[in-house]
Amino acid sequence: MSTDSFFRYTSGRWLHDQDRNEALRYQSFNIDALKEEISQSTGASSVVDMSKLGEGRFNKAFRVQLSDGRTVVARIPTPIAGPQHLVTASEVATMTFLRDRVGLTQVPRIISWSSRAEETPVGAEYIVMDLADGIQLADVWELLTMKQKIRLVQQWMRFERHVLHAFSKGGFGSLYLRKDLPTDSARNIYLTSSDQPEADYVLGPSMFQRGYWEEKYGDRKDLNLDRGPWRDVASYLRSLTNCERAWISKYAQCPIGNRSYVAPWEVPAHLQNPEEHLRLLSLYDKVAPHLIPPDARLLRPTMTLIDSNANNIFLARDAFLRDGTIELSAVIDWQHTAVLPLYITAVMPTFIMDAVPNEGQDDEEFSREQEHLRRTYHAMYFDTGIDIVWAAALSFGVPTPAAQACWHVGYADLQMDLARVALEWERQRWIGVAAHTCSVRGDGHCFSLFAEGDPGPQRRRFQTPRRWRSRSQL
């Protein structure tokens, strides 16, 4: 493999805009300098082999074989991973916090790192960490019995509960080492086990990808936006609409031409009217404060793994190969982790929600199996009393923050959520909003979508509370 392939994206091609997508993921660095840093930080005399382990939109991972037989991983963020310094500093802080403060040894140990490319001969930000040990869940999921999958859900809950319960108060944002942020960009965070602010860690700008740093927004990073940290939920929700509104006002334009077709990667032209987007964002601003649960337990600052898919979870190899015992050995990919309100972050694990039927498996059998796993996950929090608030929030009908990406995905989701708010206003049982006038009901265009004629399946959809929320809904 040529050294240039270390820098380029080599895991696939795009149907649209190939050159731009490759450029967004191209990251050069000094390979020899990285090898030298790895040797020094690990105590090995040299690096004997280095190969690309995997890559995605936001980072490249390399398997590094050391002269003493050990293997470590080096991760290099891509240009679209997020703002320089912050994205790496936050990932490192999150991993060291979970491993050192919370005691989760399944989180890989950080060996060395740099979040400032200009200060290292490597010429790029990097993280060197232990190799995730074990069998990747994605490689064996289809082989697992139902009993083993239930055991997996139980093991995941035992790991995840410590992440969910790490903080008691302090606000919302992403986690950083105190030394890596200026004072005016940081907020104190309080651990569940202490009344004193955490000494080494603080909250800072959110690295949660949607709406703040995504490459699709182009110049959004250059706008003067409130990216956190936030002191309360209302401030967080306002930042979502303000972020979207600022970009639309400065950059959004109606599509040119009257094409009769829409490519799969494009938003339909009728959903790309800047004025309509701004109008819906203003409506969202009016109703959002009334949709914040009054129960403080639902607003607790909560950290979760953004992408708990089967590729990021590893099982203990010896136990599994010996007798099929399921034990978690590693959980990876903590990039873009954020601390957000519990009622917003409460979702089913991705490895459950995104599972697909085994080859030849009957669809009804698969559906029953999936529902049983979802109910098992819920019961392990609710029936045991470990966290009944988290369990209850899993099926909340509260509209998710659809305002945060309405221009680039179309405003249909935002419009639908606002219509559902109008239809369910009088029966929002967890909030008691009926005493307030619904701003959406006064907006004839939005509410008329479902207010006249046969309600049809779309209206019935909004009259039925959501059962389980998945990560894709955030």
C-alpha positions as CSV (number, residue, x, y, z in Angstrom):
1,M,0.0,0.0,0.0
2,S,1.4,3.4,-1.0
3,T,1.8,6.0,1.7
4,D,-0.6,8.3,-0.2
5,S,-3.3,5.7,0.5
6,F,-2.8,6.5,4.2
7,F,-4.0,10.0,3.5
8,R,-6.8,9.3,0.9
9,Y,-10.2,7.8,1.5
10,T,-9.9,4.3,0.1
11,S,-12.9,2.5,1.4
12,G,-15.4,3.4,-1.3
13,R,-16.6,5.8,-3.9
14,W,-19.5,8.3,-4.3
15,L,-22.2,8.4,-6.9
16,H,-22.2,12.2,-6.6
17,D,-19.4,14.8,-6.2
18,Q,-16.5,12.3,-5.9
19,D,-13.7,14.9,-6.0
20,R,-15.2,17.0,-3.2
21,N,-16.0,14.1,-1.0
22,E,-12.5,12.7,-1.3
23,A,-11.0,16.2,-0.6
24,L,-13.1,16.5,2.6
25,R,-11.6,13.2,3.9
26,Y,-8.0,13.7,2.7
27,Q,-5.6,14.2,5.6
28,S,-1.9,14.1,5.2
29,F,0.6,13.7,8.0
30,N,4.3,12.8,8.6
31,I,4.3,9.0,8.8
32,D,7.8,8.8,10.1
33,A,7.1,11.4,12.8
34,L,4.0,9.5,13.9
35,K,6.0,6.2,14.1
36,E,8.6,8.0,16.2
37,E,6.0,9.4,18.6
38,I,4.4,5.9,18.9
39,S,7.8,4.4,19.7
40,Q,8.6,7.0,22.3
41,S,5.2,6.9,24.0
42,T,5.0,3.1,24.1
43,G,8.6,2.4,25.1
44,A,9.1,0.2,22.0
45,S,12.4,0.4,20.1
46,S,10.6,0.8,16.8
47,V,7.5,0.3,14.7
48,V,7.8,-2.8,12.5
49,D,4.5,-2.4,10.6
50,M,1.7,0.1,10.1
51,S,-1.5,-0.5,8.1
52,K,-4.8,1.1,7.6
53,L,-7.3,-0.6,10.0
54,G,-10.4,1.3,8.9
55,E,-11.8,4.7,8.1
56,G,-15.1,6.7,8.0
57,R,-16.2,10.2,7.4
58,F,-14.5,11.5,10.5
59,N,-11.3,9.6,11.1
60,K,-8.7,7.1,9.9
61,A,-7.5,4.3,12.1
62,F,-4.1,2.5,11.7
63,R,-3.0,-0.8,13.2
64,V,0.6,-0.3,14.4
65,Q,2.8,-3.3,15.2
66,L,5.6,-2.6,17.7
67,S,9.0,-4.3,17.9
68,D,8.2,-5.9,21.2
69,G,5.1,-7.7,19.8
70,R,2.5,-5.3,21.0
71,T,-0.2,-3.8,18.8
72,V,-1.6,-0.3,19.2
73,V,-4.0,1.9,17.2
74,A,-3.3,5.4,15.9
75,R,-6.3,7.6,14.9
76,I,-6.1,10.7,12.7
77,P,-9.2,12.9,12.4
78,T,-10.3,14.0,8.9
79,P,-10.8,17.7,8.1
80,I,-14.6,17.3,8.4
81,A,-14.4,15.6,11.9
82,G,-14.9,19.0,13.6
83,P,-13.0,22.1,14.6
84,Q,-9.3,21.8,15.0
85,H,-8.1,21.0,18.5
86,L,-11.6,20.7,20.0
87,V,-12.7,17.5,18.4
88,T,-9.6,15.6,19.4
89,A,-9.4,17.2,22.9
90,S,-13.0,16.3,23.6
91,E,-12.6,12.7,22.4
92,V,-9.5,12.2,24.6
93,A,-11.2,13.8,27.6
94,T,-14.3,11.6,27.2
95,M,-12.3,8.4,27.0
96,T,-9.9,9.2,29.9
97,F,-12.8,10.3,32.0
98,L,-14.8,7.1,31.5
99,R,-11.8,4.9,32.0
100,D,-10.1,6.8,35.0
101,R,-13.0,8.5,36.8
102,V,-15.9,6.1,36.0
103,G,-13.7,2.9,36.0
104,L,-14.9,1.5,32.7
105,T,-11.9,-0.5,31.6
106,Q,-13.7,-1.5,28.3
107,V,-12.9,2.0,27.0
108,P,-9.4,1.8,25.4
109,R,-6.5,3.4,27.2
110,I,-5.1,6.6,25.7
111,I,-1.3,6.2,25.3
112,S,-0.4,9.6,23.8
113,W,-2.2,12.3,21.8
114,S,-2.0,15.8,20.3
115,S,-4.9,18.1,19.5
116,R,-2.7,20.8,18.0
117,A,-1.3,19.8,14.7
118,E,0.9,22.9,14.5
119,E,2.8,21.9,17.7
120,T,3.8,18.4,16.6
121,P,6.1,17.1,13.9
122,V,3.4,14.7,12.9
123,G,1.6,17.7,11.2
124,A,-1.9,16.5,12.2
125,E,-3.9,15.8,15.3
126,Y,-3.6,12.2,16.5
127,I,-4.5,9.7,19.2
128,V,-2.5,6.6,20.1
129,M,-4.5,4.1,22.1
130,D,-4.6,0.4,23.0
131,L,-6.1,-1.9,20.4
132,A,-9.6,-3.0,21.2
133,D,-9.3,-6.6,22.3
134,G,-11.9,-9.2,21.5
135,I,-14.3,-10.3,18.8
136,Q,-16.3,-7.6,17.0
137,L,-20.0,-8.0,17.7
138,A,-20.8,-7.4,14.0
139,D,-18.8,-10.5,13.1
140,V,-20.8,-12.9,15.3
141,W,-24.3,-11.3,15.7
142,E,-25.9,-13.7,13.3
143,L,-24.4,-16.6,15.2
144,L,-25.8,-15.6,18.6
145,T,-28.8,-17.4,20.1
146,M,-31.6,-15.5,21.7
147,K,-30.3,-16.3,25.1
148,Q,-26.9,-14.9,24.2
149,K,-28.5,-11.7,22.8
150,I,-30.4,-11.2,26.0
151,R,-27.1,-11.7,27.9
152,L,-25.5,-9.1,25.6
153,V,-28.3,-6.6,26.4
154,Q,-27.8,-7.2,30.1
155,Q,-24.0,-6.7,29.7
156,W,-24.5,-3.5,27.7
157,M,-26.9,-2.1,30.4
158,R,-24.4,-2.8,33.1
159,F,-21.8,-0.9,31.1
160,E,-24.0,1.9,29.9
161,R,-25.6,2.7,33.3
162,H,-22.3,4.0,34.6
163,V,-22.0,6.4,31.6
164,L,-25.6,7.6,32.0
165,H,-25.2,8.3,35.7
166,A,-21.8,10.0,35.6
167,F,-23.1,13.6,36.1
168,S,-25.6,15.3,38.3
169,K,-25.6,18.9,37.1
170,G,-23.5,21.6,35.4
171,G,-25.1,22.1,32.0
172,F,-24.7,20.7,28.6
173,G,-22.0,20.4,26.0
174,S,-19.0,18.1,25.3
175,L,-16.4,17.1,27.9
176,Y,-12.8,18.5,27.9
177,L,-9.8,18.6,30.2
178,R,-9.9,21.9,32.1
179,K,-6.4,22.8,30.8
180,D,-7.5,22.5,27.2
181,L,-10.2,25.2,27.3
182,P,-10.1,28.9,28.1
183,T,-12.1,29.8,31.2
184,D,-14.8,31.8,29.2
185,S,-15.5,28.7,27.0
186,A,-16.0,26.2,29.9
187,R,-18.6,25.3,32.5
188,N,-18.1,23.3,35.7
189,I,-19.5,19.8,35.7
190,Y,-20.5,17.9,38.8
191,L,-20.2,14.2,39.2
192,T,-23.0,12.2,40.7
193,S,-20.7,11.2,43.6
194,S,-19.7,14.8,44.6
195,D,-21.1,18.2,45.4
196,Q,-17.9,19.9,44.3
197,P,-17.2,20.8,40.6
198,E,-14.9,18.3,38.9
199,A,-11.3,19.4,39.2
200,D,-9.9,18.2,35.9
201,Y,-12.8,18.1,33.5
202,V,-15.2,20.8,32.2
203,L,-18.0,21.2,29.7
204,G,-17.2,23.1,26.5
205,P,-18.5,23.5,22.9
206,S,-20.6,20.6,21.7
207,M,-19.0,18.2,19.3
208,F,-22.3,16.4,18.6
209,Q,-22.2,16.5,14.8
210,R,-25.6,17.4,13.6
211,G,-26.2,21.1,13.0
212,Y,-22.9,22.4,14.4
213,W,-19.9,21.1,12.4
214,E,-21.2,18.9,9.6
215,E,-19.4,19.3,6.2
216,K,-22.7,19.8,4.4
217,Y,-23.0,23.2,6.1
218,G,-19.9,24.5,4.5
219,D,-19.2,27.9,6.0
220,R,-21.3,27.3,9.1
221,K,-18.2,27.0,11.2
222,D,-17.3,30.6,10.3
223,L,-20.6,32.0,11.6
224,N,-20.7,33.4,15.1
225,L,-22.9,30.8,16.7
226,D,-23.7,29.5,20.2
227,R,-22.1,26.0,20.2
228,G,-22.2,25.6,23.9
229,P,-21.7,24.9,26.7
230,W,-25.2,25.7,27.8
231,R,-26.5,26.3,31.3
232,D,-30.0,24.9,30.7
233,V,-32.2,23.1,28.3
234,A,-33.9,26.2,27.0
235,S,-30.5,27.7,26.0
236,Y,-29.6,24.5,24.2
237,L,-32.9,24.4,22.2
238,R,-32.6,28.1,21.2
239,S,-29.1,27.4,20.0
240,L,-30.4,24.8,17.5
241,T,-32.8,27.2,15.8
242,N,-30.4,30.1,16.0
243,C,-27.7,28.0,14.3
244,E,-30.0,26.9,11.5
245,R,-31.5,30.4,11.1
246,A,-28.1,32.1,10.9
247,W,-26.9,29.8,8.1
248,I,-30.2,30.0,6.1
249,S,-30.3,33.8,6.4
250,K,-26.7,34.1,5.1
251,Y,-26.2,31.3,2.6
252,A,-29.5,29.5,1.6
253,Q,-30.9,30.0,-1.8
254,C,-33.9,28.6,-3.7
255,P,-32.9,25.9,-6.2
256,I,-32.4,27.3,-9.8
257,G,-34.3,25.8,-12.6
258,N,-37.4,23.6,-12.9
259,R,-36.1,20.1,-13.1
260,S,-38.7,17.3,-13.0
261,Y,-36.4,14.9,-11.2
262,V,-34.6,14.8,-7.9
263,A,-31.4,12.8,-7.3
264,P,-31.3,10.5,-4.2
265,W,-28.9,12.8,-2.5
266,E,-30.9,15.9,-3.1
267,V,-33.7,17.6,-1.1
268,P,-36.8,18.2,-3.3
269,A,-37.0,21.8,-4.5
270,H,-40.3,22.5,-2.8
271,L,-38.6,21.9,0.5
272,Q,-35.9,24.4,-0.2
273,N,-37.7,27.7,0.4
274,P,-35.7,29.9,2.8
275,E,-38.7,31.9,3.9
276,E,-40.7,28.8,4.8
277,H,-37.8,27.4,6.8
278,L,-37.4,30.6,8.8
279,R,-41.2,30.7,9.4
280,L,-41.2,27.1,10.8
281,L,-38.1,27.8,12.9
282,S,-39.9,30.8,14.5
283,L,-42.9,28.5,15.3
284,Y,-40.6,26.0,16.8
285,D,-39.0,28.7,19.0
286,K,-42.5,29.6,20.3
287,V,-43.5,26.0,21.4
288,A,-40.1,24.6,22.4
289,P,-40.1,26.1,25.9
290,H,-43.5,24.4,26.7
291,L,-42.1,21.0,25.6
292,I,-39.4,20.9,28.3
293,P,-40.4,18.4,31.0
294,P,-40.9,20.0,34.4
295,D,-39.5,17.0,36.2
296,A,-35.8,17.8,36.8
297,R,-34.9,14.1,36.6
298,L,-35.6,14.2,32.9
299,L,-33.2,17.2,32.4
300,R,-30.2,15.6,34.1
301,P,-27.0,16.1,32.1
302,T,-26.5,12.7,30.4
303,M,-23.7,11.2,28.4
304,T,-24.3,8.4,25.9
305,L,-22.3,6.6,23.2
306,I,-23.6,8.3,20.0
307,D,-23.1,5.2,17.8
308,S,-23.5,1.9,19.7
309,N,-23.5,-0.1,16.5
310,A,-22.2,-3.7,16.4
311,N,-18.9,-2.5,14.9
312,N,-18.0,-0.5,18.0
313,I,-18.7,-3.3,20.6
314,F,-16.3,-6.1,21.3
315,L,-16.8,-9.4,23.1
316,A,-14.2,-11.1,25.3
317,R,-12.6,-13.7,22.9
318,D,-11.6,-16.4,25.4
319,A,-15.0,-16.5,27.1
320,F,-16.9,-16.6,23.8
321,L,-14.7,-19.2,22.2
322,R,-14.7,-21.4,25.3
323,D,-18.4,-21.8,25.9
324,G,-20.3,-18.9,24.2
325,T,-20.3,-16.7,27.3
326,I,-21.0,-13.0,26.4
327,E,-18.8,-10.4,28.1
328,L,-18.0,-6.9,26.9
329,S,-14.2,-6.5,26.4
330,A,-14.1,-3.1,24.5
331,V,-16.4,-0.2,23.5
332,I,-14.9,2.2,20.9
333,D,-15.5,5.4,18.9
334,W,-16.3,8.1,21.5
335,Q,-15.7,10.9,19.0
336,H,-18.4,13.6,19.0
337,T,-19.8,12.5,22.4
338,A,-21.9,15.2,24.2
339,V,-23.6,15.6,27.5
340,L,-27.2,16.5,26.7
341,P,-30.6,16.5,28.5
342,L,-31.6,12.9,29.5
343,Y,-35.1,13.1,27.8
344,I,-33.4,14.0,24.5
345,T,-30.6,11.4,24.6
346,A,-32.7,8.4,25.7
347,V,-32.6,6.0,22.8
348,M,-32.4,2.3,22.2
349,P,-28.9,0.9,21.5
350,T,-28.1,1.0,17.9
351,F,-27.0,-2.6,17.8
352,I,-30.6,-3.5,18.5
353,M,-32.5,-0.9,16.4
354,D,-30.3,-1.3,13.3
355,A,-30.1,-5.1,13.4
356,V,-31.2,-6.9,10.2
357,P,-32.7,-10.4,9.7
358,N,-30.3,-13.3,9.3
359,E,-30.2,-14.8,5.9
360,G,-33.4,-16.8,5.4
361,Q,-35.0,-15.6,8.7
362,D,-38.7,-15.1,8.6
363,D,-39.7,-11.4,8.8
364,E,-42.3,-12.1,11.5
365,E,-39.8,-14.1,13.6
366,F,-37.3,-11.3,13.3
367,S,-39.8,-8.7,14.3
368,R,-40.8,-10.7,17.4
369,E,-37.1,-11.2,18.3
370,Q,-36.4,-7.4,17.9
371,E,-39.4,-6.4,20.0
372,H,-38.4,-8.9,22.7
373,L,-34.8,-7.4,22.8
374,R,-36.3,-3.9,23.0
375,R,-38.6,-4.8,25.8
376,T,-35.7,-6.6,27.6
377,Y,-33.6,-3.5,27.4
378,H,-36.4,-1.4,28.8
379,A,-37.2,-3.9,31.6
380,M,-33.6,-4.0,32.7
381,Y,-33.8,-0.3,33.6
382,F,-37.4,-0.1,34.6
383,D,-38.3,-3.4,36.3
384,T,-35.1,-3.5,38.3
385,G,-35.4,0.2,39.3
386,I,-31.9,0.9,38.1
387,D,-33.2,4.0,36.1
388,I,-36.9,4.2,35.7
389,V,-36.5,7.8,34.3
390,W,-34.3,6.6,31.5
391,A,-36.7,3.7,30.8
392,A,-39.7,6.1,30.7
393,A,-37.9,8.5,28.4
394,L,-37.2,5.8,25.8
395,S,-40.8,6.0,24.6
396,F,-41.4,9.7,25.0
397,G,-43.5,11.4,22.4
398,V,-41.6,14.7,22.8
399,P,-40.6,16.0,19.4
400,T,-36.8,15.6,18.9
401,P,-34.9,18.7,17.9
402,A,-35.7,18.5,14.2
403,A,-34.9,22.2,13.8
404,Q,-31.2,21.5,13.9
405,A,-30.8,20.3,10.3
406,C,-34.0,21.4,8.5
407,W,-32.4,23.1,5.5
408,H,-30.1,20.3,4.4
409,V,-32.6,17.5,4.9
410,G,-35.8,19.5,4.1
411,Y,-38.2,20.9,6.6
412,A,-40.7,17.9,6.4
413,D,-39.6,16.5,9.7
414,L,-39.8,19.9,11.4
415,Q,-43.2,20.5,9.9
416,M,-44.5,17.1,10.9
417,D,-43.3,17.5,14.5
418,L,-45.0,20.9,14.7
419,A,-48.2,19.5,13.4
420,R,-48.1,16.7,16.0
421,V,-47.6,19.3,18.7
422,A,-50.8,21.0,17.6
423,L,-52.7,17.8,17.5
424,E,-51.5,16.6,20.9
425,W,-51.3,19.9,22.7
426,E,-54.1,19.2,25.2
427,R,-52.9,15.8,26.2
428,Q,-49.1,16.3,26.7
429,R,-49.4,14.5,30.0
430,W,-45.8,14.9,31.1
431,I,-45.8,18.7,30.8
432,G,-49.3,20.0,31.3
433,V,-49.1,22.5,28.4
434,A,-52.9,22.8,27.9
435,A,-53.0,25.9,29.9
436,H,-51.0,27.7,27.2
437,T,-52.2,28.7,23.8
438,C,-50.6,26.6,21.0
439,S,-48.7,28.8,18.6
440,V,-48.9,26.2,15.9
441,R,-52.7,26.0,16.0
442,G,-52.6,29.7,15.1
443,D,-50.6,28.9,12.0
444,G,-53.2,27.9,9.5
445,H,-50.7,26.5,6.8
446,C,-48.9,24.2,9.2
447,F,-51.9,22.9,11.1
448,S,-54.1,22.5,8.1
449,L,-51.9,19.6,6.9
450,F,-53.9,17.4,9.3
451,A,-56.9,19.4,10.5
452,E,-59.3,18.9,7.7
453,G,-61.0,15.9,6.1
454,D,-60.1,12.3,6.7
455,P,-57.3,12.1,9.2
456,G,-55.6,9.3,7.3
457,P,-52.6,7.4,8.3
458,Q,-50.4,10.5,8.7
459,R,-52.7,12.1,11.3
460,R,-53.1,8.8,13.1
461,R,-49.3,8.5,13.2
462,F,-49.1,11.7,15.3
463,Q,-51.9,10.6,17.6
464,T,-50.0,7.5,18.5
465,P,-47.1,8.1,21.0
466,R,-43.8,6.9,19.7
467,R,-42.8,3.6,21.3
468,W,-39.0,3.3,21.0
469,R,-36.7,6.0,19.9
470,S,-33.5,5.3,17.9
471,R,-30.3,7.2,17.5
472,S,-31.3,8.3,14.0
473,Q,-34.1,10.4,15.5
474,L,-31.8,12.7,17.3
